[in-house]
Amino acid sequence: MNDRAGKTRVARAVALAMLVAACGAPAPRVERAEDVEPRVAFVSMDSDVWAFERRVEGTADAACVDVELRRGESEIEVAREGARFVAMVPLVSGANVIVARCELAGGRSVESAPLRLLVRLEDRPRAVVRARVQGECVIVDLESSTPAEGRSAPLVRARWSGAGLTTESGAPIDSVTDRAVVLRVPTSDGEHVVEGEITDALGRSDRAAARIVVEGGVARVSDPMREHARWIREAVIYGAVPFLFGAPGLPAITARLDAIRALGVDTIWLSPITRSPDDDYGYAVTDYFEVRERYGTTEDLRALVDAAHARGMRVLMDFVPNHASDRHPYFEHAQRYGARSPYHGFFDRDEAGEVTHYFDWENLPNLEYDDPEVSRMMREAFAHWARDLDVDGFRIDAAWGVQQRDPAFFRTLAEELYRVDPQLLLIAEASARDPYWREVGFAAAYDWTDEIGHWAWREATGWSGTDPGIDVPALRQAIVATERARDGLEVVRFLDNNDTGARFLSRQGRGAHDAASMLLFTLPGLPALFTGAEIGAEYEPYAREEPLEWEGGEDVARVLARGIATRRSVRALTEGELVMLEVEPADAVIAFLRRDPEGDAAPALVAIELGGEARRARITLPADAQRAFGARAWRDRLQDVAVSVERRAGEVIVPLGAHGARVFEGAGRR
């Protein structure tokens, strides 16, 4: 202490003593920690909190007879051990100010500087809709709903909705306010979603939903963890990178929805739109709950979703739970304060205490899912966009990374998201050959080999080389390998995405591009186009910074639209299993059946020339296919033209143009 500070403190003490003597008043009981030598202080630091309680720690010197913690009017029990104290502090949504008080001998006390904890969770009840079929009725209820986790309040009101659903007495479902309701079995076959909302005495509410499937007039409850929404198997996806459409990106995409819809696309996959550094593509997230400013606002996203829904389209978000940016405020705080930071445990660390990352992603520190606040934060982030912005699903980036570090997380996430909306689509950026993804409730994963990031068609399409041309036997082998391993999981099939570098069109040429696109539309799975596919755009996603020139390419768009339309009009192309066929020449043509095992859909025969020469393909047909196609006129559903097909014993000879494709539909068994 310097001499000037000592003199100032003495002068303050003398003045205070004179004032007390003059007024005859007792000395003040509470001193502020900043006015005296600190006797009580928090070791815990101000922070965001993703829970409704937090362990806080502090120090109190030996002069403290007792230590009290208070949050507002609430007193919190404290445990002391020597000079340290610890307490589990219950919190409420929003700002929480906690003060520690040191009781001294003689009736005086000292207060700490306040500890400020901001609970980022919205405190609301948790709605749970249960459904069961009983005879000719469907009974749904909200009885398993629970009060808010932070500030509890009684559940006082229910509300129901569901298109075309009526009560047992014939009243519209939205007229019911009871927690349980008996519904008539819907008269129309298909999926029926019933949504329930529960409200508590403080006016806070939450909603959940259940799905009822009616087939042949018979109803059953559908479990979204095992049976996914029917729209998914017919989906055609379009990856949309906002900055390539213009500025701001979200309104620019909205302006092109009609053009995208004209292709036959029904699902928009937005590349990452949450906050990230200006110089980043979007996978280095700095805020999981806010829209990136260069792309627009939350209201712009809402307008895009509403416009898509009005056109019968759906919107997926590309979401990044594996890692954060090294410029995320939590990571910066952890780096600055080390183990003292409340965010230190948010990031995965090796045995030396260093933050981990994959590959050369040094700017993308892995999140630590053993920390319950990280897990909760991420579940809340996903649910926020599904519940509050009505997005229809997620493509989950680097999902394989979270799987490696915490295999239990994704089941918990899927259950929570399907509680909110059983119609959601969850896509893992991981191999569709891994049965884990089906087991934890996902509907789809990528057409990768067992190696992370390795596109199954990579070697067959010369992706890593410079010479154009497709290795057809290798491609056939890759298709069969994925089909054998996927075990009911939908395969996201693509020629281009954000990670494939130069476009397939640039590497292989227009003819091969058109032929390979027909493979996407006729194989089992979910075909995925990418930004600019309809104009034949040639670029590399991570290298381009300017919007595309959205002109021209009408002939490319026509080819894509024709393939998508054929996929939709030939039922077996979305419902049938794959049967690869023997064909000559095998090094240039792929031929296969799409066949419905139940026999409800007529089989489809597909033949695609990938060598770049006109050919007469000799295709061997199994006996049931011979019957299905034998007595029919051969009409190519892709071009809508009659085709002269030569029939021979057990086989057919189909004429194919260079990079041409044919789709024939046979006769169904029923």
Secondary structure, DSSP 8 states (H G I E B T S, - for coil): --HHHHHHHHHHHHHHHHHHHHHT----SEEEGGGS--SEEESS--EEESSSEEEEEEEE-TT-SEEEEEETTEEE--EEETTEEEEEEE--SEEEEEEEEEE-GGG-EEE---EEEEE-S----B---EEEEETTEEEEE-TT-B--SSS---EEEEEEE-TT-BBTTS-BGGG--SSEEEEE--SS-EEEEEEEEEEETTS-EEEEEEEEEEETTEEEEE-TTTS--HHHHT--EEEE-GGGT-SSHHHHHHHTHHHHHHTT--EEEE---EE--TTS-S-S-SEEEEE-GGG--HHHHHHHHHHHHHTT-EEEEEE--SB--TTSHHHHHHHHHGGGSTTGGGB-B-TTS-B--STT-TTS-BB-TTSHHHHHHHHHHHHHHHHHS---EEEETTHHHHHHH-TTHHHHHHHHHHHH-TT-EEEEEEETT-THHHHTT-SEEESB-SSTT-BTTTTTTTTTSSS----HHHHHHHHHHHHHH-TT-EEEEES--TTS-S-HHHHH-HHHHHHHHHHHHHSSSEEEEETTGGGT----TTT--S-------HHHHHHHHHHHHHHHHSTHHHH-EEEE--EESTTTEEEEEEE-TTS-S--EEEEEE-SSS-EEEEEE--HHHHHHHHTS--EETTTTEE---EEETTEEEEEE-TT-EEEEE-----
